[in-house]
C-alpha cells in the first residue's frame, strides 16, 4: 500500500493565501531549533489572525477546536 506524506508548508500556504486570503510567504517552523521566543511566536500569530475577519477567524477556530482543547493550545481568540 502506498501512503503519501502531507506537505505541511504547502498545505498551510494554500489555506492561508488561497482560502483565508491572508498573505503568508513562508511557514515559520517555531519548533525546529527553538529560533522563536514565546512572545515572538504570539506576535506573529496575532499578526496573521488580525488579517482575518471575525467570521473567518471563527471558521478557522472551529476547524482546529479539537486540537486547541486536546493539546491546550492558546487559540488567541480576542
TIVO-2410 file (N, C-alpha, C; in nm, 3 decimals):
# residues 78
REC num residu      c1      c2      c3 atome chaine
REC   1      X   0.085  -0.118   0.000     N      A
REC   1      X   0.000   0.000   0.000    CA      A
REC   1      X   0.089   0.124   0.000     C      A
REC   2      X   0.050   0.226  -0.075     N      A
REC   2      X   0.127   0.349  -0.089    CA      A
REC   2      X   0.064   0.460  -0.007     C      A
REC   3      X   0.142   0.525   0.077     N      A
REC   3      X   0.094   0.638   0.156    CA      A
REC   3      X   0.170   0.764   0.115     C      A
REC   4      X   0.101   0.871   0.106     N      A
REC   4      X   0.163   0.998   0.070    CA      A
REC   4      X   0.175   1.084   0.195     C      A
REC   5      X   0.293   1.134   0.220     N      A
REC   5      X   0.314   1.221   0.336    CA      A
REC   5      X   0.265   1.361   0.303     C      A
REC   6      X   0.193   1.420   0.397     N      A
REC   6      X   0.140   1.556   0.376    CA      A
REC   6      X   0.253   1.657   0.369     C      A
REC   7      X   0.234   1.758   0.291     N      A
REC   7      X   0.330   1.867   0.282    CA      A
REC   7      X   0.272   1.983   0.360     C      A
REC   8      X   0.310   1.992   0.486     N      A
REC   8      X   0.251   2.091   0.576    CA      A
REC   8      X   0.271   2.233   0.527     C      A
REC   9      X   0.393   2.265   0.483     N      A
REC   9      X   0.419   2.402   0.438    CA      A
REC   9      X   0.331   2.438   0.319     C      A
REC  10      X   0.321   2.349   0.221     N      A
REC  10      X   0.237   2.374   0.104    CA      A
REC  10      X   0.091   2.388   0.145     C      A
REC  11      X   0.044   2.297   0.231     N      A
REC  11      X  -0.096   2.300   0.273    CA      A
REC  11      X  -0.130   2.428   0.349     C      A
REC  12      X  -0.040   2.471   0.439     N      A
REC  12      X  -0.067   2.594   0.514    CA      A
REC  12      X  -0.070   2.716   0.424     C      A
REC  13      X   0.017   2.719   0.325     N      A
REC  13      X   0.016   2.831   0.231    CA      A
REC  13      X  -0.113   2.834   0.151     C      A
REC  14      X  -0.164   2.719   0.113     N      A
REC  14      X  -0.291   2.713   0.041    CA      A
REC  14      X  -0.404   2.761   0.131     C      A
REC  15      X  -0.406   2.714   0.256     N      A
REC  15      X  -0.512   2.752   0.350    CA      A
REC  15      X  -0.509   2.903   0.373     C      A
REC  16      X  -0.392   2.957   0.407     N      A
REC  16      X  -0.385   3.099   0.439    CA      A
REC  16      X  -0.399   3.187   0.316     C      A
REC  17      X  -0.320   3.162   0.211     N      A
REC  17      X  -0.317   3.250   0.094    CA      A
REC  17      X  -0.443   3.238   0.009     C      A
REC  18      X  -0.485   3.117  -0.020     N      A
REC  18      X  -0.594   3.096  -0.115    CA      A
REC  18      X  -0.733   3.093  -0.050     C      A
REC  19      X  -0.744   3.028   0.064     N      A
REC  19      X  -0.876   3.012   0.126    CA      A
REC  19      X  -0.909   3.129   0.218     C      A
REC  20      X  -0.815   3.165   0.306     N      A
REC  20      X  -0.842   3.271   0.404    CA      A
REC  20      X  -0.801   3.408   0.355     C      A
REC  21      X  -0.730   3.415   0.244     N      A
REC  21      X  -0.684   3.540   0.185    CA      A
REC  21      X  -0.596   3.619   0.282     C      A
REC  22      X  -0.507   3.546   0.352     N      A
REC  22      X  -0.408   3.605   0.441    CA      A
REC  22      X  -0.272   3.583   0.376     C      A
REC  23      X  -0.198   3.691   0.352     N      A
REC  23      X  -0.071   3.681   0.283    CA      A
REC  23      X   0.033   3.616   0.373     C      A
REC  24      X   0.083   3.503   0.329     N      A
REC  24      X   0.182   3.427   0.404    CA      A
REC  24      X   0.286   3.375   0.305     C      A
REC  25      X   0.406   3.433   0.308     N      A
REC  25      X   0.507   3.396   0.211    CA      A
REC  25      X   0.575   3.264   0.244     C      A
REC  26      X   0.599   3.240   0.373     N      A
REC  26      X   0.661   3.114   0.412    CA      A
REC  26      X   0.611   3.074   0.549     C      A
REC  27      X   0.626   2.947   0.579     N      A
REC  27      X   0.584   2.893   0.708    CA      A
REC  27      X   0.703   2.900   0.803     C      A
REC  28      X   0.684   2.963   0.917     N      A
REC  28      X   0.788   2.968   1.019    CA      A
REC  28      X   0.779   2.841   1.103     C      A
REC  29      X   0.889   2.774   1.116     N      A
REC  29      X   0.893   2.648   1.190    CA      A
REC  29      X   0.944   2.676   1.330     C      A
REC  30      X   0.853   2.715   1.418     N      A
REC  30      X   0.890   2.759   1.552    CA      A
REC  30      X   0.951   2.647   1.634     C      A
REC  31      X   0.915   2.523   1.612     N      A
REC  31      X   0.965   2.413   1.692    CA      A
REC  31      X   1.093   2.353   1.637     C      A
REC  32      X   1.142   2.399   1.525     N      A
REC  32      X   1.263   2.343   1.468    CA      A
REC  32      X   1.385   2.425   1.509     C      A
REC  33      X   1.439   2.393   1.624     N      A
REC  33      X   1.559   2.460   1.670    CA      A
REC  33      X   1.532   2.571   1.770     C      A
REC  34      X   1.410   2.599   1.801     N      A
REC  34      X   1.376   2.699   1.901    CA      A
REC  34      X   1.421   2.839   1.866     C      A
REC  35      X   1.406   2.878   1.741     N      A
REC  35      X   1.451   3.010   1.697    CA      A
REC  35      X   1.362   3.123   1.746     C      A
REC  36      X   1.240   3.093   1.786     N      A
REC  36      X   1.146   3.197   1.825    CA      A
REC  36      X   1.117   3.188   1.974     C      A
REC  37      X   1.113   3.304   2.037     N      A
REC  37      X   1.070   3.310   2.176    CA      A
REC  37      X   0.918   3.309   2.177     C      A
REC  38      X   0.860   3.277   2.291     N      A
REC  38      X   0.714   3.270   2.301    CA      A
REC  38      X   0.646   3.400   2.259     C      A
REC  39      X   0.701   3.514   2.300     N      A
REC  39      X   0.640   3.643   2.264    CA      A
REC  39      X   0.646   3.665   2.114     C      A
REC  40      X   0.756   3.626   2.051     N      A
REC  40      X   0.768   3.642   1.906    CA      A
REC  40      X   0.668   3.555   1.833     C      A
REC  41      X   0.650   3.431   1.880     N      A
REC  41      X   0.551   3.341   1.819    CA      A
REC  41      X   0.411   3.398   1.834     C      A
REC  42      X   0.380   3.448   1.953     N      A
REC  42      X   0.247   3.503   1.977    CA      A
REC  42      X   0.223   3.626   1.889     C      A
REC  43      X   0.322   3.715   1.879     N      A
REC  43      X   0.306   3.835   1.797    CA      A
REC  43      X   0.286   3.801   1.650     C      A
REC  44      X   0.361   3.702   1.600     N      A
REC  44      X   0.347   3.663   1.460    CA      A
REC  44      X   0.209   3.598   1.438     C      A
REC  45      X   0.165   3.516   1.532     N      A
REC  45      X   0.033   3.454   1.522    CA      A
REC  45      X  -0.076   3.560   1.521     C      A
REC  46      X  -0.066   3.656   1.612     N      A
REC  46      X  -0.166   3.763   1.618    CA      A
REC  46      X  -0.165   3.848   1.491     C      A
REC  47      X  -0.048   3.870   1.433     N      A
REC  47      X  -0.040   3.948   1.309    CA      A
REC  47      X  -0.115   3.877   1.196     C      A
REC  48      X  -0.103   3.745   1.188     N      A
REC  48      X  -0.179   3.671   1.087    CA      A
REC  48      X  -0.328   3.674   1.116     C      A
REC  49      X  -0.365   3.651   1.242     N      A
REC  49      X  -0.507   3.648   1.277    CA      A
REC  49      X  -0.573   3.784   1.261     C      A
REC  50      X  -0.499   3.891   1.282     N      A
REC  50      X  -0.554   4.026   1.267    CA      A
REC  50      X  -0.594   4.056   1.122     C      A
REC  51      X  -0.541   3.979   1.028     N      A
REC  51      X  -0.576   3.998   0.887    CA      A
REC  51      X  -0.712   3.935   0.853     C      A
REC  52      X  -0.763   3.853   0.944     N      A
REC  52      X  -0.888   3.782   0.918    CA      A
REC  52      X  -1.008   3.858   0.971     C      A
REC  53      X  -1.116   3.850   0.899     N      A
REC  53      X  -1.243   3.897   0.952    CA      A
REC  53      X  -1.285   3.804   1.064     C      A
REC  54      X  -1.366   3.852   1.156     N      A
REC  54      X  -1.409   3.769   1.269    CA      A
REC  54      X  -1.472   3.639   1.220     C      A
REC  55      X  -1.550   3.646   1.115     N      A
REC  55      X  -1.616   3.527   1.061    CA      A
REC  55      X  -1.513   3.420   1.020     C      A
REC  56      X  -1.406   3.462   0.953     N      A
REC  56      X  -1.303   3.366   0.910    CA      A
REC  56      X  -1.221   3.316   1.028     C      A
REC  57      X  -1.197   3.403   1.127     N      A
REC  57      X  -1.126   3.359   1.248    CA      A
REC  57      X  -1.206   3.251   1.319     C      A
REC  58      X  -1.337   3.272   1.328     N      A
REC  58      X  -1.424   3.174   1.393    CA      A
REC  58      X  -1.425   3.042   1.316     C      A
REC  59      X  -1.427   3.052   1.182     N      A
REC  59      X  -1.424   2.930   1.100    CA      A
REC  59      X  -1.293   2.853   1.123     C      A
REC  60      X  -1.182   2.924   1.127     N      A
REC  60      X  -1.053   2.862   1.149    CA      A
REC  60      X  -1.048   2.796   1.286     C      A
REC  61      X  -1.102   2.864   1.386     N      A
REC  61      X  -1.106   2.807   1.521    CA      A
REC  61      X  -1.186   2.678   1.524     C      A
REC  62      X  -1.300   2.678   1.457     N      A
REC  62      X  -1.385   2.558   1.456    CA      A
REC  62      X  -1.314   2.439   1.394     C      A
REC  63      X  -1.235   2.465   1.289     N      A
REC  63      X  -1.162   2.356   1.224    CA      A
REC  63      X  -1.064   2.291   1.322     C      A
REC  64      X  -0.997   2.373   1.403     N      A
REC  64      X  -0.893   2.323   1.493    CA      A
REC  64      X  -0.935   2.318   1.639     C      A
REC  65      X  -1.064   2.335   1.666     N      A
REC  65      X  -1.112   2.340   1.804    CA      A
REC  65      X  -1.073   2.216   1.884     C      A
REC  66      X  -1.082   2.101   1.822     N      A
REC  66      X  -1.045   1.976   1.891    CA      A
REC  66      X  -0.898   1.980   1.935     C      A
REC  67      X  -0.810   2.028   1.847     N      A
REC  67      X  -0.668   2.038   1.881    CA      A
REC  67      X  -0.644   2.138   1.993     C      A
REC  68      X  -0.713   2.253   1.987     N      A
REC  68      X  -0.698   2.353   2.093    CA      A
REC  68      X  -0.735   2.293   2.228     C      A
REC  69      X  -0.842   2.219   2.232     N      A
REC  69      X  -0.888   2.159   2.357    CA      A
REC  69      X  -0.798   2.044   2.402     C      A
REC  70      X  -0.767   1.954   2.310     N      A
REC  70      X  -0.690   1.835   2.345    CA      A
REC  70      X  -0.548   1.869   2.391     C      A
REC  71      X  -0.484   1.961   2.320     N      A
REC  71      X  -0.344   1.992   2.350    CA      A
REC  71      X  -0.326   2.121   2.428     C      A
REC  72      X  -0.439   2.180   2.469     N      A
REC  72      X  -0.440   2.304   2.548    CA      A
REC  72      X  -0.362   2.416   2.478     C      A
REC  73      X  -0.380   2.426   2.347     N      A
REC  73      X  -0.320   2.535   2.270    CA      A
REC  73      X  -0.399   2.664   2.294     C      A
REC  74      X  -0.331   2.775   2.290     N      A
REC  74      X  -0.396   2.905   2.301    CA      A
REC  74      X  -0.443   2.946   2.162     C      A
REC  75      X  -0.574   2.959   2.139     N      A
REC  75      X  -0.623   2.995   2.006    CA      A
REC  75      X  -0.611   3.144   1.977     C      A
REC  76      X  -0.571   3.225   2.076     N      A
REC  76      X  -0.557   3.369   2.059    CA      A
REC  76      X  -0.685   3.433   2.005     C      A
REC  77      X  -0.799   3.382   2.050     N      A
REC  77      X  -0.928   3.439   2.012    CA      A
REC  77      X  -0.950   3.563   2.097     C      A
REC  78      X  -0.976   3.674   2.030     N      A
REC  78      X  -0.992   3.800   2.102    CA      A
REC  78      X  -1.136   3.841   2.106     C      A
***
